[in-house]
């Protein structure tokens, strides 16, 4: 829900909470896919497009709190099928934002993807979780005979002057399979990023890093994007 809350206006959030068919829940849920009863057995079978336009060249399909109630293991390719039918030819890049946990939603997201990246906060918990995630994805690829390319690891909330930065980066570089996947571009820690998510800044329409009037942060986002495009041959 984080990306949804950060990008949609308050009235839009209320709208999707009242109508789950306008969210990813509507795509993945059997119940939500059924036509809604209008009156006396009549049914509204009209298609509801869950896409919200945020800005030029940037759309989002919001999440919903009820998504965790769906048994996604029964239809692991439903999201992939939906993307192929509705959006594959409409967008240059489709980003599936998954939580940093091994879950059924992570599974359906990976099975709908051509590539995956791992944004990684520089702490030891993230470092310990990385091999667990890699092992899970390797098993998933084998089980479903799915080719998903690992584009790399993007280090975020980076503080180069902290000792833990050099310690964890050294640990990553000790393993060739990770060293070769580390993005050269990193996102540095700045308090203004956290402040940008506050209601006050949202009202100013400056909740995005690119809009913070910080040239250093802007350049970092641009360089990460360029590197992503190059690695993915997008």
C-alpha positions in Angstrom: 0.0 0.0 0.0 2.9 2.4 0.4 3.3 3.3 -3.3 -0.5 3.7 -3.5 -0.6 6.1 -0.6 2.3 8.1 -1.8 1.0 8.6 -5.3 -2.8 8.9 -5.2 -4.7 11.8 -3.8 -6.9 11.3 -0.7 -10.1 11.2 -2.7 -8.7 8.6 -5.0 -7.6 6.5 -2.0 -11.2 6.6 -0.7 -12.5 5.7 -4.1 -10.4 2.5 -4.4 -11.1 1.5 -0.8 -14.8 1.6 -1.7 -14.4 -0.2 -5.0 -11.7 -2.9 -4.9 -12.2 -3.7 -8.6 -10.2 -0.5 -9.3 -7.1 -2.0 -7.7 -4.7 -5.0 -8.1 -7.1 -6.8 -5.9 -9.7 -6.6 -8.6 -7.3 -8.3 -11.0 -6.2 -11.1 -8.7 -9.4 -11.9 -6.8 -12.1 -14.3 -8.1 -14.8 -12.5 -6.2 -13.9 -9.1 -7.5 -13.8 -10.3 -11.1 -17.4 -11.4 -11.0 -19.9 -8.9 -12.3 -21.6 -6.9 -9.6 -25.3 -7.3 -9.0 -27.3 -4.2 -9.7 -30.9 -5.0 -9.2 -33.4 -7.9 -9.8 -30.7 -10.2 -11.1 -29.4 -7.7 -13.6 -25.6 -7.5 -13.8 -23.2 -4.8 -14.7 -20.6 -6.6 -16.8 -18.7 -3.5 -17.9 -14.9 -3.6 -17.6 -13.4 -1.4 -15.0 -9.9 -0.2 -15.9 -7.8 0.0 -12.6 -5.2 2.3 -14.1 -4.8 5.7 -12.6 -2.8 8.4 -14.4 -0.4 10.2 -12.0 1.6 12.3 -14.4 2.9 12.3 -18.0 4.3 8.8 -18.8 3.5 7.5 -15.3 0.4 5.4 -14.4 -0.3 3.2 -11.5 -2.6 0.3 -10.6 -3.1 0.8 -6.8 -2.9 -1.9 -4.2 -5.7 -2.7 -1.7 -5.6 -3.8 2.0 -7.6 -7.0 1.1 -4.9 -8.3 -1.2 -3.4 -10.4 1.5 -6.7 -12.4 1.9 -6.4 -13.9 -1.6 -5.1 -17.4 -2.1 -2.7 -16.5 -4.9 -1.2 -20.0 -5.1 -4.2 -21.3 -6.9 -3.6 -19.0 -9.9 0.1 -18.1 -10.0 -0.1 -16.9 -13.6 -3.2 -14.8 -13.4 -1.4 -11.5 -13.1 0.9 -12.5 -16.0 -2.1 -13.3 -18.2 -3.8 -10.0 -17.3 -0.7 -8.0 -18.1 -0.3 -9.8 -21.5 -3.9 -9.2 -22.4 -4.2 -5.5 -21.4 -0.8 -3.8 -20.9 2.1 -5.6 -22.5 1.9 -3.6 -25.7 0.8 -0.3 -24.0 3.9 0.4 -21.9 7.6 0.5 -22.4 8.3 -0.5 -18.8 5.9 -2.1 -16.2 7.2 -2.2 -12.6 5.7 -4.6 -10.2 6.4 -3.3 -6.7 6.6 -6.3 -4.2 7.3 -6.3 -0.5 10.7 -7.5 0.6 9.3 -10.8 1.8 8.9 -14.2 0.4 5.1 -14.4 -0.2 2.5 -15.5 -2.7 2.3 -12.0 -4.0 6.1 -11.9 -4.6 5.6 -15.2 -6.4 3.0 -14.0 -8.9 4.9 -10.8 -9.4 8.1 -12.7 -10.3 6.2 -15.1 -12.6 4.9 -12.0 -14.4 8.3 -10.5 -14.9 11.1 -10.6 -17.4 13.6 -9.1 -15.0 13.9 -8.3 -11.3 16.0 -5.9 -9.2 16.7 -5.8 -5.5 16.7 -2.4 -3.8 18.7 -3.0 -0.7 19.1 -0.9 2.5 22.6 -1.2 3.9 22.0 -3.1 7.1 22.9 -6.7 8.1 19.2 -7.8 8.1 19.0 -7.1 4.4 22.4 -8.8 3.8 21.2 -11.9 5.6 17.9 -11.9 3.6 19.6 -11.6 0.2 20.7 -15.3 -0.1 17.3 -16.5 1.1 15.6 -14.4 -1.6 18.0 -15.7 -4.2 17.4 -19.3 -3.3 13.7 -18.8 -3.4 13.8 -17.2 -6.9 16.1 -20.0 -8.1 13.6 -22.6 -6.9 10.7 -20.7 -8.5 12.5 -20.5 -11.8 13.2 -24.2 -11.8 9.7 -25.2 -10.7 7.9 -23.1 -13.3 10.6 -23.3 -16.0 10.5 -19.5 -16.0 13.4 -17.3 -17.2 13.7 -14.2 -15.0 16.9 -12.2 -15.4 18.5 -10.7 -12.3 19.4 -7.1 -13.3 21.1 -6.2 -10.1 21.2 -4.8 -6.6 20.5 -1.1 -6.0 21.9 0.3 -2.7 19.6 2.8 -1.1 19.7 5.1 2.0 23.5 5.0 1.5 25.7 6.8 4.0 29.3 6.5 2.7 30.7 7.9 5.9 29.2 5.2 8.1 31.4 2.2 8.8 28.6 -0.2 8.1 28.5 1.0 4.5 32.0 -0.3 3.8 31.5 -3.4 5.8 28.3 -4.5 4.0 29.6 -3.5 0.6 32.7 -5.5 1.2 30.6 -8.5 2.1 28.6 -8.1 -1.1 31.8 -7.8 -3.2 33.2 -11.0 -1.7 30.7 -13.1 -3.7 31.2 -12.8 -7.4 27.5 -13.4 -8.1 26.6 -10.3 -6.1 29.7 -8.2 -7.0 28.8 -8.4 -10.6 25.2 -7.4 -9.9 25.9 -4.3 -7.8 24.7 -1.1 -9.6 27.4 1.5 -9.8 24.8 4.2 -9.1 23.5 4.4 -5.5 20.8 6.5 -3.7 22.2 8.4 -0.8 20.4 9.0 2.4 18.8 12.4 2.9 16.3 13.5 5.5 14.4 15.4 2.9 13.3 12.2 1.2 11.5 11.1 4.4 10.0 14.6 4.9 8.7 14.5 1.3 6.3 11.8 2.3 4.7 14.0 5.0 1.1 15.3 4.4 2.5 18.9 4.2 4.8 18.1 1.3 2.2 16.0 -0.4 0.0 19.1 -0.5 2.8 20.9 -2.3 3.0 18.0 -4.8 6.7 17.4 -4.1 6.5 13.9 -2.7 8.8 12.6 -5.5 12.6 12.7 -5.3 12.7 14.2 -8.7 10.7 17.2 -7.5 12.7 18.1 -4.4 14.9 20.7 -6.0 17.9 18.8 -5.0 20.2 18.4 -8.0 22.4 15.7 -6.3 19.3 13.5 -5.6 17.9 14.1 -9.0 21.2 13.1 -10.7 21.3 9.9 -8.6 17.8 8.9 -9.7 18.6 9.7 -13.3 21.9 7.6 -13.2 20.1 4.7 -11.6 17.4 4.9 -14.3 20.0 5.0 -17.1 21.9 2.0 -15.6 18.6 0.1 -15.3 17.8 0.8 -18.9 21.3 -0.3 -20.0 21.3 -3.5 -18.0 17.8 -4.4 -19.1 18.4 -3.3 -22.7 15.1 -1.5 -22.5 
